[in-house]
Amino acid sequence: MQQRYFEEEGRTRSAHVVLAAALVGLVLTLSACGSNSDDRNQPRPPVPINISVELSPTRVTASPAKFGAGPITLLISNQSGASQTLTIDGPRLRQSAGPINPQDTATLKVTVGSGAYQLAADPASGLKPGRLTVGPERTSAQNQLLLP
């Protein structure tokens, strides 16, 4: 009887050891399953450029009006006699800034793709809309130092 008890106890211990080993293996396997993301190896976006936009009494002008795709900052100056809201409208983008009071400024940060964009003030203002022509994406800022 005693020998049979020790045989059953030995089988139970071996089953516990096998179960513990399987659990340890499972934990190690799951801990190795991490994110497969290579974000740190992706190139940076292009350096943002500033586009000056003037809302004059007769029209909307932008300088430069032609540039490559990527992030831009519109620096808007309202030189008209009334408060204005500026809207940039183009492929997959429509954003507005304002109202901008007369003799005041505003800033709008957007990322533009290739295509033609329209810069328009309030329709009731009668200002002729301006145009932006955006070409292929600008080069990456990957190896440029001292950028914010």
C-alpha positions, 0 to 999 in steps of 0.5 A: 500500500505504501509503495502504491502511495509513493508511485501515485505521489510521484506521478502527481509531482511529475504532472505538476512539474510538467504543468509548471514548465508549460506555464513558464514556457507560455509566459515566456512566449507571450512576453516575447510577443511585442509590438512589431512597430518600426516607427523609430525607423520611419523618416520624419515629415518635411520641415514645416514652411511658413506661407504668408497670407494677406487679406487685402481690401480686394483679394486674398494673396499667398506667398509663396503660392507654389511649394511641395506637399507637407506641413505648412503654417499659414500666417494670415494678416487681415488688411481689409476693413472688416473681420474675416474668416479664412478657409483653405479648401482642397483635396481631403482638407477644409479648415478655417481660421477666424474671425480675424479682426481688421489689422490683426493676424492669425495662424493656421497649421495644416498638412497639405497633399499634392493638388490645388487649394483655394484660400477664400474669405467670407463669401459676403466680403467680396474678396477674390479667392487666392490659390495654392499649388502644391507639388510632390512631397518635400524631402524628409527632415530626417537628418536635419539637426536643431529642429524643434 
